[in-house]
Amino acid sequence: MSKRAIFIKLQVAAMWCFSVWTLAGQPSDPEALLAQVAVYEHGQSRAALVDLAELVSSSLSSPAQVREMEQRFIKLLQSNATLAGKDFICRQLSVMGTEASVGPLEGMLLGPATSEMARYALERIPGAAVNEALRNALPKASGKVKIGIINTLGRRRDPKAVAGLGGLIYDSDPAVAGAAAAAVGQIGGQAAAKALTEARGKTSGALRRQVLEAALECAGQLVARGDRKGALPIYRELYAASEPEMVRVAALTGLAATAEKEPVTLLSQAIEGPEERIQAVAIRLLNQMPGPEITRMLIEQLPKLSATGQVRVLAALADRGDTSARPALLGAMKSGAQEVRIAGLEGLGRLGDASAVNLLAEAAARAEGAEQNAARESLARLRGAEVDGAIAAGIGAAGGNVRLELVRAAGERGPSAAAEVLLKTARDSDRELRRESLRALRDTASGQQAPALVDLLISAPSASDRREAERTLASVLRRSEGARINAVLSAYRSAQDVEARGSLLQVMGQTGNNEALPVLRDALRDGNPEIKRAAILALTEWPDPAPIEDLLEIARNDSSATHQVLALRGYIKLVSIPAGRSATDMAKLLAEAMKAARQPDEKKAVLSLLPRYASKEALELAQAALSDEAVANEAKLAVERLKKSLGGR
C-alpha cells in the first residue's frame, strides 16, 4: 500500500473519531478538524472548515495559541493534503500567519498548482522576510507564476524589488513586461520613478502606454507620501505635447494639484491650446480654485477661444457665482455663434438680477428653438427680491412679443405682484396675450382677485377665452378660503348669458365647495338643456361621491339620451372615488349603474370595474351580463377575474 493511501486511511479514521466525539457532545479538536481539512475536496461539506475558521478567529487574542495553530498549519502544508485543503489553510495563514510560515509558503511559490494560494497568504503576512522570499523566487519563476509574483511584489510596495522589476520591463514576454511596469508604478518612490523614466525612452506601442500609466501611478504614490517635489517632474514630463492626450489630461490634473506657484499660468496656457479635452479639464480645474483673480483670468481668456471653449468658460463662470462675470455673459448674448449665445443666456439666469429681466425677455421674443427656451428658462430662474417687480413693471410698459414673454415668465414664477397687471392684459385685444395672461393668473392671482376673474369669465369674447377663464378661476378658488365662492354664486344668479352661466357652473364643480352643491342640484332641474348639461358635467368633477344619487336619478329618468349618458358616466366616476365602502356595497352601487345603462359602452365601463370589488354580488352581476351579446366578452373576462380573486368560488 502506498504512503498516500495509508495517509488517506489515517485521515478517514480521524474523521470518524471526530464525528463520534461530536455526537458525544465533546468540544471541537483542532487535530480532528485538520484531519478533515487534509482530505477536503471542493464540493464536499464545509462544516469542518467553518469550525476551524471559527477556532482561528477565537485564538487571535492569544499569541501562544496563534503560534501553536500556525505550526499545525505548516505541518499540513508540508504533508500530502489535498490542494483544496492547503488552499483553505493558506487563507487562514493570511489572517494569522507570521514570518514562521514564510519558508513553507516560499516552497510553494514556484509550483503552478500552489503558487496562487501561497501568494494569497504571503501578500498579507507582514515582515521583510516575505518580500525577500518573493524576490528570491522571482528569477526562478516563469509564465503565469512569474506574473503572479510580480503582482504581489507590486501590491506589497517593496522598494527593494524595483531593481529586479525594472529589468523585467524589457522582458520578451509582453505580459511579464506589462506586469513589471505596473508593479514598479505601484511601489513608487524615486528609484521607481527613475526606472520608469528610462523605460519611457526605450519602449514603444502597448508596452509604452503601460509604462506611462505606471509613471502616473508612481507620481500619485509620491504625492500620497507627501513628496510633491518628487512627483512634479514626472507630471511635467508626462504633460509633454508628444504624449497621448489621455496621459496629458491626467498629468495636467496632477500638476494642478502639486505645483505651488505655476498651476494658474499652466492651466491658462492649456485653455488656449488646440486640444479640446485638455482645454475642458483645464477649465474645470481652474473653476475649482476660489478667488476673483480666477474669475478675471477666465473672462480674459473668453474672446481668445473657439465657440466650444467659450461655452465651457461661460458655464464655469456661471458655476462660480461671481457677479462680476455678468458683463461677459451679456457680451456672449451678442455672439455670432448660437451655442455661445445660449451659454450666455443660461449663465445670466444664474448670475443675473432685475436688470436682466428685459434683456432676457427681448432675447426670448426674437429667438427660436433652443435659444428661445434658454432665454425663457433663465427669465423664470432669475433670483432677487426686485425681479418679480421688474417683470410686473415690464408687462405694463413693454409691447408685442416682449410683453408676451414677460407674461409667460410671470406664469412660471407665480409672483402675486403681477396679478393686477395680468388682469389688465387678460382683456387685451391680442388673443394670444389674453390666453397667456389667463394662464399666468392661475399661479399669480389670489382669492382677492376672484370677483375680477368672474368678470373676465362673463365678458370673455370667445369660447376658448371662457374655458381658460374657467380653469383659472377654479384654480384660484381651490387654494383660497371658501367664502370666495360667493362671487361665483352671485354672478351665476344674476347672469343672463347661458354660456356664461354654464361656465360658472363648471367652476363650481371644479372647486368642490359645498356651498355650491345646492346651486348645482337646482341647475339639474333647469328648463334650459344647456344649463342642465353644464350642471351634470360640473357634478361629474366633484371631488367626493356626495352627488352620486343626483346623477343616478338623471341617468335613470331623464328624457334626454345625452343627459342620461353624461350623468351615468359621472355616477360611475364618482362611485369609483375611494370612500371606505365594502366590496359588497360597491357591487350594489355598480348594479344600479348597470340597470340605468342603455348603451354598451356604459355597461362595459361597469364590467371593467367589477374585478376591483371581488364579492359574491359582483360575480353575480358579471354573470348576469353574459347573456347580453353586446358585452358578453367583457362580462366573461370579469367573471374569470372575479372567480380567480374569490378562489374559484
Protein Blocks (a to p, Z undefined) as FASTA:
>chain_A
ZZklmmmmmmmmmmmmmmmmmmnopacdfklmmmmmmmgcehiacklmmmmmmmmmmmmm
pmklmmmmmmmmmmmmmmcbdfklmmmmmmmmmmmgcfklmmmmmmmmmpmklmmmmmmm
mmmmgcjklmmmmmmmmmmpgcjllmmmmmmmmmnopaklmmmmmmmmmpfblklmmmmm
mmmmmngpjklmmmmmmmmmmggcjllmmmmmmmmmmmmmmmmnopamlmmmmmmmmmpm
kbcfklmmmmmmmmmmmpmklmmmmmmmmmmpmblklmmmmmmmmmmpgcjklmmmmmmm
mmmpcfklmmmmmmmmmmnopaklmmmmmmmmmpcbfklmmmmmmmmmmmmcfklmmmmm
mmmmmmgcjllmmmmmmmmmpgcjklmmmmmmmmmmmgcjllmmmmmmmmmnopaklmmm
mmmmmmpmblklmmmmmmmmmmmpcfklmmmmmmmmmmpcbfklmmmmmmmmmmmmmmmc
fklmmmmmmmmmmpmblklmmmmmmmmmmnopaklmmmmmmmmmpfblklmmmmmmmmmm
pcbfklmmmmmmmmmmomblklmmmmmmmmmmmmmpcghiafklmmmmmmmmmmmpmbfk
lmmmmmmmmmmmgcfklmmmmmmmmmpmklmmmmmmmmmmmmmmnooZZ
